[in-house]
Amino acid sequence: MFKRLLLFYRRLIVLALVCVVVLFALVFQAGKLTLQEGESRFAKAQGRLRSTRYLPTWRGKILDRNGKVLAEDTASYSVEIDWDVITADRAREFASEDAKVSIGKERWQAISPEERQAYVDVFLQGRMSELEEFWVTVAATGNIDRKTLEHNLQLIREEVEKTAKFVWEQQEKAHRKRYGESVKFKQNPIREQREPHVVIPRVSDEVAIAFELLSERFDNVIHVEHSRQRDYPNRVHSVLLDKSTLPRPMRTFNVIEVVLDDVAQLIVGDVREDVWEEDIQKRPFKTRGSVDLSGYRAGDEVGKRGVEKSLEDVLRGSRGQVVMHRSGDELSRTPAQGGQDIQLTLDIDLQSRVEASLSPEFGLMQVQEWHNNLKLPNGAPLRGAVVVLDIETSEVLAMASTPALRDEEDVDGYPWLNRAAEGLYPPGSIIKPLVLAAAVTDDEFVPSDSIECVGHYFKNVKDAARCWIYRQKYNNQTHGKLKAVEALARSCNFFFYELGTRLGFEKLIEWLQRFGMSQPLASGLTKADASGILGHLPSEQDVEMLRNRGELAFATVSISIGQGAMTWSPLHAASAYATLARGGIWIAPTLVKGLIHEPLDLRLDSEGVSLALDGLHDSIAKQYGTGSRLRYGRGNDESTFNIEGVRLWGKTGTAEAPPYRLNNESEEIKGLDHSWFLVMASPINDVQPKFVVAVLVEHGGSGGRVAGPIANQILHALQVEGYLD
C-alpha cells in the first residue's frame, strides 16, 4: 500500500513539473509575441484598417520648335468594372450561394462536390443571363456595341492572366529558393485580380454621369474614374501645293489640297495602353516591401514608337497615393507628378508640307516616263525619305518617310520604318565632296593640280572602274583634264578613283568615320548612346580579307565613289554635308531641343572645304553640272531647281541597290539603283549654306531625274515657311 502511495506522489510530482515547463513555455511565447513581434503584428493589424488609393499621373507634352502641341494628355473619364464581374466569378459565386440556400446548410455539407456542382448549375444559367443583361446595359450606356465591349473585356482578361503568370513564376522562384521544393507554392490572386479595370476609356461628362447613376443600381461594381487620354492635336493637316513648280511633264497651273491625317507620326510616335511583360520587368510597380509610383501597372500608357518610346522615361510621370483609414480619415497623401515636357526641333508646318510633297496626289513619288526607268512601269509607287537639317545647330527641321503609316496597306513597303533615320543605303556619288576635302587635308591633292580622266582606271581592264561617261551610249567619251571644282560638278568618277587611291583604303575609311558614316546618331529617336542607328563601313578584318584576295585596289576605287560595302542613312548624309558646310565641325543631329552634343573639329583644310563647296555650287549653277538640268530627251531640258532668291549647293548620287519586288507576288527585278540628291541652300545674299536637304528614293534610278525634283519641292516648302527669306 505504501509503495503504491509513493508511486502516486512521484507521478504527481512529474506531472506538476511538466505543467510548470509548459506554463513557462507559454509565458515565454506570450512575452515574445508581445515584446518582439508585437510591433510588426500591430502594423499588420493596422494595415487591415487602411486602404490605399492611387492618383493618376499624366505624360509630359511633346511640342514642336514653335511651341505647337504635338502630343498631350487631356482630362477625361474612364469606366471601370470589378475584376470578378469581368471574369464572371461573381455570377458563379452568387449561383453557389443560391444553391446553398435552396437545400439548406446541413444538407449542403453532407453531399458530394459533384452533387453540389449540379445544384449550382441549376442557378448559374439565370445568373449568367443577369450578367449578360448587365453588359448590354453597360454597352448601351457607353454608346458602344456589345461586340466591341466584349473585345475590350477579352483583352483585359488576357493581359491580367499574362501578368499573373509572370508574377507567379517570379514568386515561385523566390519561394523555392527560400523554402525548397518540399513546401508547396500557392498562387494567391495578384493585385490586378482584386481591383477594377477600365472597360470603356475616355467617356464624355454626360456618359460619366449616366454610369454614376447606373453604379447605384448594380451594387457599386461600376466605378467612374478621372483619367487622361493621349491626344495629338496637330496630326491632321491640310496643305496647299502649287503644281506650277513641278517638272514640265507634270506641271499644271493650279493648286491642289493634300489632307494628311498622321503628320510626323513616325517621329512623334504614339502610345499603347497594354503593359507588356518587359515593361514590368524593367520597372515593376510593386516589389516585396516597396512601391514604385512610376512603375507599370495594367492599363498604363507606354510609348510605342518614335519620341514617345525613346523618351519614355522623361515623358512618364509618377502617380500619387492616398492612404485612408477605415474610419474615413486621410492618413497620408503623395501628390501625383506629371512627366516632363519635351520640345522637338521639328517644325510641324514644314513637316506637313514635306510629307505632302511625297504624297501620291502630288505624283513625285511615282515612276514617271521621263525618269527613263527601264525596269519599273510608269505609275509604280516609289519609296524613300527626306531630311531637312539646320546647318548651324544640326537640328532636324523635318524628317519624312514614305510609305507612311497612313499607307499601312503597303505592307511590302514597311510603312512603320522611318527610312530617314533607320534606312541604310550606299551613298553613291554624294560622297565625292567628302573625299575631296579629305584628300586636300591629308596633302594627297594640291588644289591647283589637275587629273586627266581617260575613261577607265585600270589600264588593262576597261570594263571595271570606269567613269560614268565612258559608256557606249556616250560614245566612250572621257572628261579629259579636270581641276577639282569642275571634276566635282561633272561628278567624274576617274578623278575620285585617283583621290581614293592616293588616300588608300584605310585612310578613306577613317575619314568617312570622322564624317559620321558609321557613328550612332541618337537624334532623339533612340537613346543618346551606342544604341543609335549605325551606318556600315568595312572592318579591319574586311580590309585584311580584301588584301589577301588581291581585291584591295578595286575596293578602294569603289569606296571612293560611294559604292561597295558601305551604307548610311539620309540623316547621316545630311549630317555629313552640314559638317562640310561648317568647315569641318561635326555636330550630331538632334530632334530634341536642349539635347546638345559636344562639337568635334575634324580639322579639315579650309582650301579643301572651299573646293568642295565651289564644286557643289557649280554642280547646280553650271549647265554641265550633274544637278543642274532635268533632261527629257535630246535638246529637251530645263533647270532642276526653279526657286528664286536662293543660293544653292548640291550633288546627285546614284547608288547600287539590291534586287527589288513590286510586291510579294512579283518577280525579282535586278539592275535598279537608289537615287540621291543632297542640296544645301541659303538666301541669295548669304555666302554660306544655312540648310541641307537630303533626298533618297529607293530603286528610283537617276539621282538628278528622280530625287532632284523632290529636292526642289522641299526648297519651295522651306521658302513658303519663311526659312529662306
DRENKOLSE-170276 format. One record per residue (C-alpha): residue in three letters; x, y, z. Coordinates in steps of 0.2 Angstrom, whole numbers, plus 2048, in hexadecimal, padded with zeros to 3 digits. Layout:
<nodes>
ALAXYZ;...
</nodes>
This chain:
<nodes>
MET800800800;PHE80E80C805;LYS8178087F4;ARG80880C7EA;LEU80581C7F4;LEU8188217F0;LEU81681D7DE;PHE8078287DD;TYR8108377E5;ARG81F8357D9;ARG8138357CA;LEU80A8457D1;ILE81B84D7D3;VAL8208497C1;LEU80F8507BB;ALA8118607C5;LEU8238627BE;VAL81C8607AC;CYS80E86C7AF;VAL81B8797B6;VAL8268767A6;VAL81787879B;LEU8118887A4;PHE82288F7A3;ALA82288C790;LEU81289478E;VAL8178A3798;PHE8278A578E;GLN81E8A477D;ALA8118B1783;GLY8208BC788;LYS8288B9777;LEU8188BD76E;THR8158CD779;LEU8278D4779;GLN82F8CD76A;GLU8228CB75D;GLY8158D7764;GLU81A8E575A;SER8198DC749;ARG8098D474D;PHE8028E4752;ALA8078EB742;LYS7FF8DD739;ALA7EF8E0743;GLN7EF8F273F;GLY7F28EE72C;ARG7E28E572C;LEU7DA8F5732;ARG7E28FF724;SER7DE900711;THR7E9908704;ARG7E39116F5;TYR7EE9176E6;LEU7EC9276DE;PRO7EF9286CB;THR7FE9306C3;TRP8009376B2;ARG80D9376A4;GLY8179466A0;LYS812950690;ILE81C94F680;LEU81E960677;ASP825965666;ARG833972665;ASN825980665;GLY81C97A674;LYS80E97166B;VAL807962674;LEU80B95266C;ALA80694767A;GLU7FD94968A;ASP7F2941698;THR7E1948699;ALA7D59466A7;SER7C79396A5;TYR7BD92B6AE;SER7BF9186AE;VAL7B390B6B2;GLU7BA8FD6BD;ILE7B18EC6C2;ASP7B68E16D0;TRP7C28D26CB;ASP7B68C56D1;VAL7A88CC6C6;ILE7B38CC6B7;THR7B88BA6BA;ALA7A68B56BE;ASP7AD8AE6CF;ARG7A08B86D8;ALA7928B06CF;ARG79989F6D3;GLU79B8A46E5;PHE7888AA6E6;ALA78289A6DE;SER78C8906EB;GLU78489A6F9;ASP7738986F1;ALA7758856F1;LYS77A885703;VAL76B88E708;SER75F8836FE;ILE764873706;GLY76A879717;LYS77B87A71F;GLU77B868727;ARG77685F718;TRP78386970E;GLN791863719;ALA78B851718;ILE78B850705;SER79984C6F9;PRO7A285A6EE;GLU79A8536DF;GLU7898556E6;ARG78D8666EC;GLN79286B6DA;ALA7828646D3;TYR77886F6DF;VAL78387E6DA;ASP78087B6C8;VAL76D87D6CA;PHE76F88F6D0;LEU77F8946C6;GLN7758966B6;GLY76A8A36BD;ARG7798AC6C5;MET7828AC6B4;SER7728B36AC;GLU7728C16B9;LEU7858C46B5;GLU7818C56A2;GLU7738D26A5;PHE7808DC6B0;TRP78C8DC6A2;VAL77F8E1695;THR77A8EF6A0;VAL78C8F56A2;ALA78F8F468F;ALA77F8FF68C;THR78490B69A;GLY79690D693;ASN78F90F681;ILE79990067A;ASP7938EF673;ARG7938DF67D;LYS7A18D7671;THR7AD8E6674;LEU7AA8E5687;GLU7AD8D2687;HIS7BD8D567E;ASN7C38E168B;LEU7BF8D5699;GLN7C88C7690;LEU7D88D268F;ILE7D78D66A1;ARG7D58C46A6;GLU7E48BF69B;GLU7EF8CC6A1;VAL7EB8C96B4;GLU7ED8B66B1;LYS7FE8B96A9;THR8038C56B7;ALA7FE8B96C4;LYS8088AB6BC;PHE8178B56BC;VAL8158BB6CE;TRP8128A96D4;GLU8218A26CB;GLN82C8AF6D4;GLN8248AC6E4;GLU8268996E2;LYS83889B6DE;ALA83A8A56EE;HIS8308996F8;ARG83A88A6F3;LYS84A8936F6;ARG844897708;TYR83B88770D;GLY84187A700;GLU83686E6F6;SER82E866705;VAL822875709;LYS8148776FC;PHE8138886F4;LYS80188F6F4;GLN7FC89B6E6;ASN7F38A96F0;PRO7E98B66E5;ILE7F48C56DF;ARG7EF8D76E1;GLU7E88D86D0;GLN7DC8C96D5;ARG7D58D36E4;GLU7D28E46DC;PRO7C78EB6CE;HIS7CC8EE6BC;VAL7C98FB6AF;VAL7BC8F36A3;ILE7B790469A;PRO7C4911699;ARG7C2924696;VAL7AF926698;SER7A7937698;ASP7A09416A7;GLU78E93B6A3;VAL7939296A1;ALA79D92A6B1;ILE78E9306BB;ALA7839236B3;PHE78F9156BA;GLU78F91D6CB;LEU77D91B6CC;LEU77E9096C5;SER78B9056D2;GLU77E9076E0;ARG7728FB6D7;PHE77F8ED6D5;ASP7868EC6E6;ASN7958F86E3;VAL79F8EC6D8;ILE7A08FB6CB;HIS7AD9086CF;VAL7AF9196C6;GLU7C091F6C7;HIS7C992F6C2;SER7D692A6B4;ARG7E09316A6;GLN7E292D694;ARG7F0931688;ASP7EB93D67A;TYR7F594366B;PRO7ED953667;ASN7F8958658;ARG7F894764F;VAL7EB94C642;HIS7F1959636;SER7EA960626;VAL7F896661A;LEU7F697060A;LEU80396B5FD;ASP8079755ED;LYS80996A5DE;SER8119775D3;THR8219735DB;LEU8219615D6;PRO82C95B5C7;ARG8259605B6;PRO81D94F5B2;MET81394F5C3;ARG8109625C4;THR7FF96A5C5;PHE7FA97B5CA;ASN7EF9775D8;VAL7F09745EB;ILE7EB9635F3;GLU7E7960605;VAL7EF95160D;VAL7E794B61E;LEU7F2941629;ASP7EC939639;ASP7FC932641;VAL80994063F;ALA81993C648;GLN81292C64F;LEU82292264C;ILE82C930655;VAL820935663;GLY81A923665;ASP80B91D66F;VAL80791367F;ARG7FF903683;GLU7F48FF691;ASP7F98ED694;VAL8088EA6A0;TRP8148DD69A;GLU81E8D16A4;GLU82E8DA6A0;ASP8278EA6A6;ILE8238E26B7;GLN8348DA6B8;LYS83C8EB6B4;ARG8328F46C1;PRO8268EA6CC;PHE8198F46D5;LYS81A8EA6E5;THR8288DF6EC;ARG82A8D76FD;GLY82A8E570A;SER8298F46FE;VAL81E8FD6F1;ASP8259066E2;LEU8189136DE;SER8209156CC;GLY81F9026CA;TYR8148FA6BD;ARG8038F46C1;ALA7F58EC6B5;GLY7ED8FA6AB;ASP7FC9066AB;GLU80190F69C;VAL81290A695;GLY81B912686;LYS819907677;ARG82490F66A;GLY82E91F666;VAL83192C673;GLU82392567E;LYS82D91567F;SER83F91C67F;LEU83C92968D;GLU83091E697;ASP8399216A7;VAL8389346A5;LEU82693569F;ARG8209286AC;GLY81A9306BD;SER8179296CE;ARG8069256D5;GLY80092B6E6;GLN7FB9226F5;VAL7ED924702;VAL7ED919712;MET7DC91971B;HIS7D791272B;ARG7C790772C;SER7BF915736;GLY7C1921727;ASP7CF92B72D;GLU7DD92F721;LEU7EE928728;SER7FA92E71B;ARG7FA935709;THR8089356FC;PRO8039416ED;ALA80493A6DC;GLN8139416D1;GLY8119436BF;GLY81E93F6B2;GLN82A94C6AB;ASP82695669B;ILE83195368C;GLN83396067E;LEU83995966D;THR843962660;LEU83695D654;ASP82B96A64B;ILE81A962649;ASP81496D63B;LEU82496A631;GLN823958635;SER81195762E;ARG81696061F;VAL82595461C;GLU81994561F;ALA80D94C613;SER81A94E605;LEU81D93B607;SER80B937606;PRO80392C5F7;GLU7F893B5F3;PHE8079465EE;GLY80F9385E4;LEU82293A5E7;MET82392A5F0;GLN81D9205E1;VAL82791A5D2;GLN8259275C4;GLU8299245B1;TRP8379315B1;HIS8409275BF;ASN84691B5B2;ASN84390D5BE;LEU8448FE5B3;LYS8408F15C1;LEU8308F85C9;PRO8208FD5C1;ASN81A90F5C0;GLY80F9135CF;ALA8179065DB;PRO81990D5EC;LEU82A9125F2;ARG830911604;GLY83D91D60D;ALA84092A619;VAL84493D61C;VAL84E94562A;VAL84F95862C;LEU85D95E638;ASP86296F63F;ILE87597063B;GLU87A97B649;THR871972657;SER87096064F;GLU85D960654;VAL85195664A;LEU844961643;ALA83A954639;MET83C941637;ALA83193762B;SER82F925626;THR82491D619;PRO81A913619;ALA81491A62A;LEU808912636;ARG7FA91962D;ASP7FF90C61F;GLU7FE8FD62A;GLU7F68F361C;ASP8088F4614;VAL80F8E661F;ASP81C8E2613;GLY8238F4615;TYR8258F3628;PRO81B90362C;TRP82090263E;LEU833904639;ASN83991663B;ARG84591562B;ALA84C92662F;ALA85492163F;GLU85490E63E;GLY85590A62C;LEU867906627;TYR86D908615;PRO87E90960B;PRO88191C608;GLY88791C5F6;SER88E92C5EF;ILE8889375FE;ILE898931607;LYS8A393A5FA;PRO8A594B603;LEU8AA942613;VAL8B793960A;LEU8BE949602;ALA8BF952613;ALA8C794361B;ALA8D494260D;VAL8D995460E;THR8DA954621;ASP8E6945620;ASP8F194D613;GLU8EC940606;PHE8E694D5FA;VAL8EC95E5F6;PRO8DD96A5F3;SER8E59715E3;ASP8E99605DC;SER8DF9575CE;ILE8DB9455CB;GLU8D893E5B9;CYS8C99335B7;VAL8CD9255AA;GLY8BC91C5AD;HIS8C290C5B6;TYR8CE90B5C5;PHE8D68FB5C3;LYS8E18FB5B3;ASN8DD8E95AE;VAL8CB8E85B4;LYS8BF8F35AB;ASP8AF8EB5B2;ALA8B38EF5C4;ALA8B68FF5CD;ARG8AF90A5BF;CYS8AA91C5BF;TRP89791E5BD;ILE8999275AC;TYR8A49195A5;ARG89590F59F;GLN89090958E;LYS88091558E;TYR88C923591;ASN89891D583;ASN8A5919590;GLN8A992B594;THR8B59315A1;HIS8B59415AC;GLY8C79455A7;LYS8D294F5B3;LEU8C89565C2;LYS8CB9615D1;ALA8C295D5E1;VAL8B39685E0;GLU8AE9635CE;ALA8B29515D2;LEU8A59525E1;ALA89895B5D7;ARG89994E5C8;SER89B9405D5;CYS8AA9385CC;ASN8AC9275D3;PHE8BE9265CD;PHE8C39355D6;PHE8BD92E5E7;TYR8C491D5E3;GLU8D59265E3;LEU8D292F5F3;GLY8CC91F5FC;THR8DB9165F6;ARG8E79245FC;LEU8DE92360D;GLY8DE91060E;PHE8D0905615;GLU8D4907627;LYS8D591A626;LEU8C591B61C;ILE8BC911629;GLU8C391B637;TRP8BD92B62F;LEU8AB92562C;GLN8AA92063E;ARG8AF932643;PHE8A1938638;GLY89592D643;MET89291F636;SER893911643;GLN88F91B652;PRO87F91965D;LEU87392765A;ALA868929669;SER85E938662;GLY851935670;LEU849926667;THR85491A671;LYS85D91C681;ALA86D927681;ASP879919681;ALA88090B675;SER86E905673;GLY86C912665;ILE86B90D653;LEU87B90864C;GLY88190963A;HIS88E8FC634;LEU8A08FD62E;PRO8AC8EF62B;SER8B58E863B;GLU8C78E463D;GLN8C38D263A;ASP8BB8D7629;VAL8CA8E1624;GLU8D68D2628;MET8CA8C761E;LEU8CA8D260F;ARG8DD8D4610;ASN8E08C1610;ARG8D48BF601;GLY8DD8CD5F7;GLU8CD8D75F6;LEU8D28E6601;ALA8D68F15F2;PHE8C58EF5EA;ALA8BC8F05FB;THR8C59015FE;VAL8BF9095EE;SER8AE9025F1;ILE8AD90A602;SER8B491A5FC;ILE8A491D5F1;GLY8989165FF;GLN8969045F9;GLY89A8F4601;ALA8988EE613;MET8928FE61B;THR881905620;TRP87A914629;SER86991C62C;PRO86292C624;LEU865934636;HIS87792F635;ALA879936624;ALA871947629;SER87C947638;ALA88C94562E;TYR888953622;ALA88495E631;THR89595A638;LEU89D95F627;ALA89396F627;ARG899973639;GLY8AB972633;GLY8AD96163B;ILE8A496264C;TRP89A95364F;ILE88B955659;ALA87F94665C;PRO86E949655;THR86094B661;LEU84D94B662;VAL84C951674;LYS84F963679;GLY85C964687;LEU864953682;ILE87595B67F;HIS883950679;GLU89595567A;PRO89C95C669;LEU8AA952662;ASP8B795C657;LEU8BD951648;ARG8CA95D644;LEU8C695E632;ASP8D1969627;SER8C8979623;GLU8CD978611;GLY8C796760F;VAL8B696C617;SER8B597B60A;LEU8B996F5FC;ALA8AB963601;LEU89E971603;ASP8A397A5F3;GLY8A19695EA;LEU8909665F2;HIS88B9785ED;ASP8909755DB;SER8879645DB;ILE87796E5DB;ALA87C97F5D4;LYS8869795C4;GLN87C9705B6;TYR8899625B6;GLY88695F5C8;THR87D94E5CB;GLY8709575D7;SER86C9655CC;ARG86095F5BE;LEU8529535BC;ARG85494B5AB;TYR8449445A3;GLY84D940592;ARG85A947586;GLY85895A586;ASN84A959592;ASP84E95E5A4;GLU84B96B5B2;SER8539705C2;THR8519645D0;PHE84E9725DD;ASN8419805D9;ILE8429895E9;GLU84799B5E9;GLY8519A65F6;VAL85B9975FC;ARG86D9915FB;LEU86F97F5F8;TRP87D9715FB;GLY87995F5F6;LYS87E94E5F0;THR8759405E8;GLY87892E5EC;THR87491D5E4;ALA87890E5EF;GLU8778FB5ED;ALA8678F45F4;PRO8628E25F8;PRO8558D85ED;TYR8448DF5EF;ARG8328D85EF;LEU8238E35EB;ASN81A8D85F7;ASN81B8C65FE;GLU8148BE5EF;SER81F8C75E2;GLU82F8C15DB;GLU83F8C85E1;ILE8468D75D7;LYS8598D95D6;GLY8638E85D0;LEU85A8F65D9;ASP8639045E2;HIS85E90F5F1;SER85D9215ED;TRP86592F5F8;PHE8659415F7;LEU86D94C605;VAL86A95F603;MET86F96D60F;ALA86797E60E;SER86798F615;PRO85F9A0611;ILE8689A7601;ASN8729B460B;ASP87A9A7617;VAL88A99F611;GLN88999061D;PRO87C98361D;LYS86E98462A;PHE864974627;VAL868963620;VAL85B958618;ALA85E945615;VAL85393C609;LEU853929607;VAL84891F5FB;GLU84A90C5FB;HIS84C9045EA;GLY8489145E2;GLY8579155D6;SER85F9255D1;GLY8629305E0;GLY8609405D6;ARG85093B5CD;VAL8479335DB;ALA84D93A5EC;GLY85194B5E5;PRO83F9515E2;ILE83B94B5F3;ALA8499565FA;ASN8429645F1;GLN8319635F9;ILE83996260A;LEU842972607;HIS83297A602;ALA82A973612;LEU83997C61C;GLN83598C613;VAL82398B616;GLU826989628;GLY831998629;TYR84298F62B;LEU84A99661B;ASP8449A861C;
</nodes>
